[in-house]
Amino acid sequence: MYSLGRNNMADERGDDRPAAMNAWCQESDEVSFQLTDWEEEANGRAHYAPRLLQHLPMGCILPKRQKNLGLEGDIKVYDLHAIIDPHPTTLIENSPTVLKYQTPHFRASARVRFPPVSGNDTWQIGWVQGCSNMDFTISYGNLGTSSWEIPSLKSNQQRFVSDSDGKHYPWYGCTTEVATIPGPTSCYSTFHLRMNDNFHPSITWDIPVRNSHQVRLTKLARDQSFTVWLVAMNKSTGQKFVLRTIKWRMRINIAVDETQPLGRRARLLDPIIQEQPHILEPWQNEVAPPEALRAPNANNAQTLIWRPTSGGEVVIVPPVSHH
């Protein structure tokens, strides 16, 4: 057996501190702005404010002057960064039963300034990640192939599946990935929000319906795409705003020479270095559809299927959750 091996649990990221918060009070004669796409201030400078997520068709590009009438002030995003570490996937051959690999990390970070909260509403700001495509096939020469699949994506029943940690929907995690602002507050608050993700699965050398030390594995190909949203959510009302949108992709191709001894069998193919993430401009922000915000997450929705060259397919690992 082998597992998809997602590194999306908080205790695996090496940093379990809560999102940094720095609040300050200030006197200001500044006019209050409603949340529109772009607003012109009195002195002619433009500032960006986020867009309303609710009441729009799923997956659409938001209209240009959509207003939010429910929150005073504006939310501002600074120092937005997204990167995939520029080093190759690491191949680990130290087991007679499985090949392991570890991909470089995708990392995203941003500083967010949140205005004072009136009333007793509680707001959360954090990272939401959805998987939109997963092609993951493992070839065993002329014996057949196995694949990890998310049925709802493969059948086009939905465009995304949540990639939450499975406990704190819709958020990707519960430490550096999200911050909470309980109202009322009279001060502006700033938060440094961070997330990271990578793959580290184990792949059996032999076909998945046998338990032996024979080497039948010949090739692995994985292509997975994600969208990450920086979201502000009112926990009291359910109102949500997309602040920024990031898209990223991970591709892994590995060839295996089954005649070679352990330690020299696997070889990484192109792309050796991953394509860097794409940060959408504020006016390109995309709505996070409902299925990206709720259970099941990708780990629980996936299934492992063995398709032999002769004979019918076999479900090796069924989904934990069904739609």
Helices and strands as residue ranges (DSSP letters): G 10-12, E 20-24, E 38-40, E 46-48, E 51-52, E 76-84, E 90-92, E 98-102, E 106-114, E 122-139, G 141-143, E 144-149, H 151-154, E 161-162, E 178-182, E 188-197, E 202-204, E 219-234, E 240-256, E 266-268, E 278-279, G 282-284, G 290-292, H 298-301, E 303-308, E 314-317
